[in-house]
């Protein structure tokens, strides 16, 4: 240890955060922790303004966060009291929102937050999975208690979360309806949605009703209009950032933040390896251009799925794939 590594760190005011590349000490895994050599990291652009990005657990403000809390990589070292973990193993998963993230050559996490990387996936593909798939899983099954035969409306069916929500709901035996842009109607239908509504051309509340579960990834007006399509005993779940501080009791109850979960990552990995679940990489960005992934400046995007940053140093040493 004692070595340095390259990181992308936030600087500037919270209202206008800027990512800069700099050198930082390589972290050491503490008791019960893993040190991960990051090969690829998933990007959630809104993360730069999230509370854990701009604050410490104590509530104090911080301006030095390293973003991207989902990754695929290799276990490089283990802390004390870590058992049944092999250095050199390929894993994928998440780390704590308040910890420094994976836009760095190394990051620290816990065994309970990662699982073996799905063998069929490259590191790039695997890095696009954890937050999206876990959010969809927890929203549908842990929070909404989705049952076979129920009717589900997924807002944003082509997004990094929505694409997993559509697939998992259909696999559960639900009747899936989704909203998407005209560009992605065929794509979302191919994921398993039995009805896909172009949200720019039609108002969903005029097309659907008697919905058991609404899975909202959009928020704002879309969330407000969604209450009307629910059955009397229907359930709403939302992950929209603007819902977190909402004072409406219904919205408070519907909002949740994804949590790392090794058991669920293992189940998701099995589905991916069996070809029963697919992930989509919107575009791949080299580490040096990571700031563009948070500003919308990446060229050649598919307009669906998740942006992924590759770390050239790690990739060149072990091969990405």
C-alpha positions in Angstrom: 0.0 0.0 0.0 1.1 3.6 0.3 0.6 4.1 -3.4 -1.3 6.8 -5.2 -4.1 6.4 -7.7 -6.1 8.5 -10.2 -9.5 9.7 -9.1 -12.3 12.0 -10.4 -13.2 14.3 -7.5 -15.9 16.9 -7.1 -15.0 20.5 -6.6 -16.8 23.8 -6.7 -20.1 24.9 -5.1 -22.9 22.3 -4.7 -25.1 24.3 -7.1 -22.5 23.9 -9.9 -20.3 20.9 -9.1 -17.3 20.2 -11.3 -15.4 16.9 -11.7 -11.6 17.1 -11.9 -9.0 14.4 -12.3 -6.3 14.3 -9.6 -4.0 12.0 -7.7 -5.0 10.6 -4.3 -3.7 8.0 -1.9 -4.9 4.5 -2.6 -7.4 3.6 0.2 -6.8 0.8 2.6 -9.6 -1.6 3.5 -10.7 -1.3 7.1 -12.1 -4.1 9.3 -14.8 -6.0 7.5 -14.0 -4.2 4.2 -12.8 -5.0 0.7 -10.5 -3.0 -1.6 -11.8 -3.2 -5.2 -9.7 -2.5 -8.2 -12.2 -0.8 -10.4 -12.5 -1.9 -14.1 -15.7 -0.1 -14.9 -18.2 2.2 -13.1 -21.8 3.0 -13.8 -22.9 6.6 -14.0 -26.0 8.2 -12.5 -25.8 11.9 -13.6 -28.1 13.3 -10.9 -25.8 11.8 -8.2 -23.6 15.0 -8.2 -26.4 16.8 -6.4 -27.6 14.1 -4.0 -27.4 14.7 -0.3 -24.8 12.0 0.4 -22.6 13.5 -2.4 -22.7 17.0 -0.9 -22.8 16.0 2.8 -21.1 13.6 5.2 -23.0 11.2 7.5 -22.5 13.7 10.3 -24.5 16.3 8.2 -21.4 18.4 7.6 -21.0 19.7 4.0 -18.3 18.2 1.8 -17.0 19.1 -1.6 -14.5 16.4 -2.2 -16.7 13.4 -3.1 -15.7 10.8 -5.6 -19.0 9.7 -7.4 -20.3 6.5 -9.0 -21.3 3.9 -6.5 -21.8 0.9 -8.7 -18.9 -0.9 -10.3 -17.4 -4.1 -11.6 -13.8 -5.0 -10.7 -11.4 -7.3 -8.9 -10.9 -7.8 -5.2 -7.4 -6.4 -4.6 -7.2 -6.7 -0.8 -9.3 -7.5 2.3 -9.5 -6.0 5.7 -9.4 -7.8 9.1 -12.3 -10.2 9.9 -13.2 -10.8 6.2 -13.7 -14.5 5.5 -14.5 -16.6 2.5 -13.3 -13.9 0.1 -10.6 -14.6 -2.5 -8.2 -11.9 -3.7 -8.4 -11.7 -7.5 -12.1 -12.6 -7.7 -14.2 -10.7 -10.2 -17.1 -9.0 -8.5 -19.8 -6.4 -9.2 -21.9 -4.4 -6.8 -22.2 -1.1 -4.9 -20.7 0.8 -2.0 -22.0 3.2 0.6 -23.5 6.4 -0.7 -21.4 8.5 1.8 -18.2 6.6 0.9 -16.0 7.7 -2.0 -17.3 6.0 -5.1 -15.8 4.1 -8.1 -14.6 6.9 -10.4 -11.2 5.9 -9.1 -8.7 3.2 -9.7 -9.7 1.7 -6.4 -12.6 1.9 -4.0 -13.7 0.3 -0.7 -16.8 -1.6 -0.1 -18.2 -4.4 2.1 -18.7 -8.1 1.2 -22.5 -7.7 1.8 -22.6 -5.1 -1.0 -21.1 -7.2 -3.8 -21.4 -10.5 -5.5 -19.5 -12.6 -8.1 -19.6 -10.9 -11.5 -22.0 -12.7 -13.9 -19.8 -14.8 -16.1 -21.6 -13.9 -19.3 -21.1 -10.2 -18.8 -18.0 -8.1 -19.5 -16.9 -5.7 -16.7 -18.5 -2.9 -18.7 -21.8 -4.6 -18.9 -21.7 -5.7 -15.3 -21.0 -2.1 -14.1 -24.3 -1.0 -15.7 -26.3 -3.4 -13.5 -26.2 -3.0 -9.7 -28.1 0.2 -9.0 -30.6 -0.2 -11.8 -31.4 -3.9 -11.2 -31.4 -3.6 -7.4 -33.7 -0.6 -7.5 -36.1 -2.4 -9.8 -36.0 -5.5 -7.6 -36.5 -3.7 -4.4 -39.2 -1.4 -5.7 -41.3 -4.2 -7.3 -40.7 -7.0 -4.7 -39.6 -5.6 -1.4 -41.8 -2.4 -1.5 -44.7 -3.0 -3.8 -45.0 -6.8 -3.2 -45.8 -7.4 -6.8 -47.8 -10.5 -7.5 -48.4 -12.5 -10.7 -51.3 -11.3 -12.7 -51.2 -7.7 -11.4 -51.0 -4.7 -13.8 -47.8 -2.7 -13.6 -47.1 0.8 -15.1 -43.4 1.6 -15.5 -42.5 5.2 -16.2 -39.3 5.5 -18.1 -39.2 1.9 -19.4 -35.9 2.4 -21.4 -33.9 4.0 -18.6 -31.3 2.4 -16.4 -33.9 1.4 -13.8 -36.9 1.1 -16.0 -35.5 -1.5 -18.3 -35.0 -3.9 -15.4 -38.4 -3.1 -13.9 -40.1 -4.0 -17.2 -38.2 -7.3 -17.4 -38.5 -8.3 -13.7 -42.2 -7.5 -13.6 -42.9 -9.5 -16.7 -40.8 -12.4 -15.3 -43.0 -12.3 -12.2 -46.1 -12.8 -14.4 -47.4 -9.3 -14.3 -49.1 -7.4 -17.1 -46.6 -4.7 -18.0 -47.4 -1.3 -19.4 -44.6 1.2 -19.9 -44.0 4.8 -21.0 -41.1 5.7 -23.3 -40.1 8.0 -26.1 -41.0 7.2 -29.7 -37.4 6.2 -30.3 -37.6 3.4 -27.7 -41.1 2.0 -28.1 -39.9 -1.1 -30.0 -37.0 -1.6 -27.6 -39.3 -1.5 -24.5 -41.8 -3.8 -26.1 -38.9 -6.2 -26.7 -38.1 -6.2 -23.0 -41.6 -7.6 -22.3 -43.9 -4.7 -22.0 -47.3 -5.6 -23.5 -48.2 -2.0 -24.0 -45.8 0.9 -24.5 -47.1 4.5 -24.5 -45.2 7.3 -26.3 -45.3 9.9 -23.4 -44.7 12.7 -25.8 -47.6 11.9 -28.1 -50.3 10.7 -25.6 -51.3 11.1 -21.9 -50.9 7.8 -20.2 -53.9 8.4 -17.9 -56.1 8.4 -20.9 -54.8 5.1 -22.1 -54.6 3.0 -18.9 -56.5 2.5 -15.6 -56.9 0.0 -12.8 -53.2 -0.3 -12.2 -52.0 -2.3 -9.3 -48.4 -0.9 -9.2 -46.9 2.2 -10.6 -43.1 2.2 -10.7 -42.1 5.9 -11.2 -38.6 6.9 -12.3 -39.6 10.3 -13.6 -41.2 12.3 -10.8 -42.8 15.7 -11.0 -46.0 16.0 -13.1 -45.7 12.4 -14.2 -45.8 11.2 -10.6 -48.8 13.5 -9.7 -50.8 12.3 -12.7 -50.1 8.7 -11.8 -52.3 8.5 -8.7 -55.4 8.6 -10.8 -54.6 5.4 -12.7 -54.1 3.3 -9.5 -56.8 0.9 -8.2 -58.1 1.8 -4.8 -55.6 -0.6 -3.2 -52.9 0.1 -5.7 -49.3 0.8 -4.7 -47.0 3.6 -5.9 -43.2 3.4 -5.8 -41.0 6.3 -6.9 -37.3 6.9 -7.0 -37.5 10.4 -8.5 -35.0 12.7 -6.7 -37.7 15.5 -6.5 -39.9 13.2 -4.4 -37.4 12.8 -1.6 -38.2 16.1 0.1 -41.9 16.1 -0.9 -44.2 16.8 2.1 -47.2 14.8 0.6 -47.6 11.8 2.9 -48.4 9.6 -0.1 -45.2 10.5 -1.9 -43.1 10.1 1.3 -44.5 6.6 1.6 -43.9 5.8 -2.0 -40.3 7.1 -2.2 -37.3 4.8 -1.5 -33.6 4.7 -2.0 -31.9 1.6 -3.2 -29.7 -0.3 -0.7 -26.8 -2.7 -1.4 -27.9 -6.3 -1.1 -25.6 -9.3 -1.8 -28.4 -11.9 -1.9 -30.4 -9.9 -4.5 -27.2 -9.3 -6.5 -26.6 -13.1 -6.6 -30.2 -13.7 -7.8 -29.9 -11.0 -10.4 -26.5 -12.5 -11.5 -28.2 -15.9 -12.0 -30.8 -14.4 -14.2 -28.2 -12.5 -16.3 -26.1 -15.6 -16.7 -29.2 -17.6 -17.7 -30.0 -15.1 -20.4 -33.3 -14.3 -18.6 -32.4 -10.7 -17.9 -30.5 -8.3 -20.1 -28.7 -5.0 -19.5 -28.0 -2.2 -21.9 -25.0 0.0 -22.0 -25.9 3.4 -23.4 -22.4 4.4 -24.1 -18.8 3.7 -22.9 -16.7 6.7 -21.7 -13.0 6.5 -21.0 -11.9 7.7 -17.5 -10.3 10.9 -18.8 -13.7 11.9 -20.2 -15.8 10.9 -17.2 -17.0 14.5 -16.5 -18.8 14.5 -19.9 -20.9 11.6 -18.6 -22.4 13.9 -16.0 -23.1 16.8 -18.2 -24.9 15.2 -21.2 -21.9 15.8 -23.5 -21.3 12.2 -24.5 -21.6 11.5 -28.2 -23.0 8.4 -29.8 -25.4 7.4 -27.1 -28.2 4.9 -27.7 -30.6 6.9 -25.6 -31.4 3.8 -23.4 -29.7 2.0 -20.5 -26.8 3.3 -18.6 -23.5 5.2 -19.2 -20.4 3.4 -18.1 -16.9 4.7 -17.5 -13.9 2.4 -18.1 -10.7 2.8 -16.1 -7.9 2.3 -18.7 -5.2 1.4 -16.1 -7.2 -1.5 -14.7 -8.6 -2.6 -18.0 -5.2 -2.7 -19.8 -3.7 -4.8 -17.0 -6.4 -7.5 -17.0 -8.4 -7.1 -20.1 -12.0 -5.8 -20.2 -14.3 -8.7 -21.0 
